[in-house]
Amino acid sequence: MTVRTRIGVMVPSTNTTCEADFGLVAPQGVTVHGQRLWITNEAEGPDSMDRMNSEIETGARYLATASVDVVAYGCTTGSFYKGPGWDEEMTELIERTAGVPAVATSPSVVKALRFFGATRISIASPYPAWNNKRLRAYMEVQGFEVLNVEAEPWAAAAGNQGINDQDPEAIIEFASRICHPDAEALFCSCTAWRALEAVDELERRTGRPVVTSNQATIWATFQRLGIARPERGYGRLLDSLVAPSPKSDEEIGAV
């Protein structure tokens, strides 16, 4: 019997997008298992992140009982709001508790943008002002020149659960419009935003690589597991995870 590869995903309790996006991309034989961290639809500000993240250690213990092979912390704000360093503390806590490798969204995004060699970026988000201010600061400390950070008005006013309900077409229209002409890449932030489904069209319209929170988290998770055959059609980043082609008879004979 073939044992499935199991991915544990920690998400804010209002988030209904992150696990679904993992499911869109995961190849056969890979399963996704969620653990929710308490947050309310009305919660806002750093205190709400502190409350949610107080459950990380408990969540890691729960996921460990499912014998997962990796734990992905799927929240962008929750992994950047305290600045660089907190993201490393978080992944180390998860790894110690669950006994398996861990990844987190914000450092995965940084790694993805660097993969494309981008230094000047535009950021589209569904966030209120306090999130965007801290997101800009986090990305600038990481060495990026943030040309602009723009919030989609409907999503920013919709609350934590409402973000999940915005149609990807609206994200395409908004994010393609705010992409700065000097940007080398476009980042669509938030694991509750359905930006993964918008990536291909955004890359076509902007002519630039597009990184989304869930896409980067999935990419980093698959790298840790050695998964090289994700479903295609979700942007250049995930398409880069291509398994080596089988050797031809000529190549085998030449060895």
RAPE-V586393 format. One line per field, one symbol per residue. ss: DSSP state (2 for helix, 1 for strand, 0 for the rest). A space follows every 10 residues. Layout:
ss: ???
//
This chain:
ss: 0000111111 1100000222 2222200001 1111111000 0000022222 2220022222 2222000001 1110022222 0000022222 2222222200 1111222222 2222200001 1111100022 2222222222 2000111111 1022222022 2222200222 2222222200 0000111100 0000022222 2222220011 1122222222 2222200010 0000022220 0100000022 22220
//
